[in-house]
């Protein structure tokens, strides 16, 4: 994809359904009794991998242009897959599904592409093993492929060393099959889509915060059954982030992003933009299915550098590439700290972001847990995405304010989370 600088992005856009929520709709609907009807489901590569995995375990899932219908078989209604479950590039599928499979009475194996199979799985192997699960890394390197055989699960309290929704969700889902209450304490509250949605499906689940207000503990009790639901997936704030950034940094722009999820555990991008001086207004705020939703109005703004660190990081970890782009054209210096988790995403995003910013002429220094960015003028360059969808989309926005032409190599990788990303821009030109 070749892009050049522009002005005047104006209009309304709707972004695809939230990727995290779309995954969970399929998973929870599959192990619930009855039918789950899903609207605004994200048909990206990662979520389609989740569908294929559950179809391989006997779940009837119907797809139309506008609706996904999951005919659940109950908590114990999955059947043994005849082949290895292919999770593609999806870490969410791998980690959450492992929690469900740990409680099944059949053996299974999970594997993905080269990138997925290099990502750390020891972080779920350890707590699942503590619960009595039989799960191992086939290559004994702490990564997928993973091999899971039946085990009798018991409830535990797990102190997670990282704030990770995937780790927390994996343990909580295994807790549905345990012999007593299971709880997970995190250093700070990560995405809580699992807790909100499981409650809607009928699970006995709650979250308590420490007196200090930082640590959060989620508790779940085994339950006899979950119940199918009707769900409209809110627009993905991670996908909206690219249009938020474009509206702020492209001259003479005004963009309304409709029906975006603004769950507080996900919407740190909004606070960062406001702290940087961004003109952002939330309209039509409401709550559906436990999730907060709003229309987001953004206008061109003069941004300035800030420090981003601490508890806000888990609420915007996927948005750091696009935040780095905004920082690259803001006045002053932006410092990003406490984001070492970036190293174990689809790519090492500290390295990938800084390498590509440098290619565009930005003054940026990588650190062990983030980066230091001094704003200035960007220049067109060839962007090496390394097949990371968030890198491709973030630097597509950078291209809109860079001198000359920017080439986004392997831009097709946006299909992982936003197949219509480039088409949506046509609406605003």
Secondary structure, DSSP 8 states (H G I E B T S, - for coil): -EEE-----EEEEE--B-HHHHHHHHHHHHTSEEEEEEES---SHHHHHHHHHHHTTT-EEEE-SSEEEEEEE-TT-----SS-EEEET-HHHHHHHHHHHTTSSS-EEEEE-TTGGGS--HHHHHHHHHTT-EEEETTSSSSSSEEEE-------EEE-SS--HHHHHHHHHHHTTSSS-EEEEESS----HHHHHHHHTT-EEEEEE-TTSS-EEEEEE--S--B--EEE--B-HHHHHHHHHHHHHSTT-EEEEEEEE--TTTTHHHHHHHHTT-EEEEEEEEEETTEEEEEEEEE----B--EE-GGGGGGTGGGHHHHHHHHHHSBSEEEE-S-GGGGGSSS-HHHHHHHHHHHTT-EEEEETTEEEEE----B--EEE-TT-HHHHHHHHHHHTTSBSEEEEETGGGGGGT-TTHHHHHHHH-
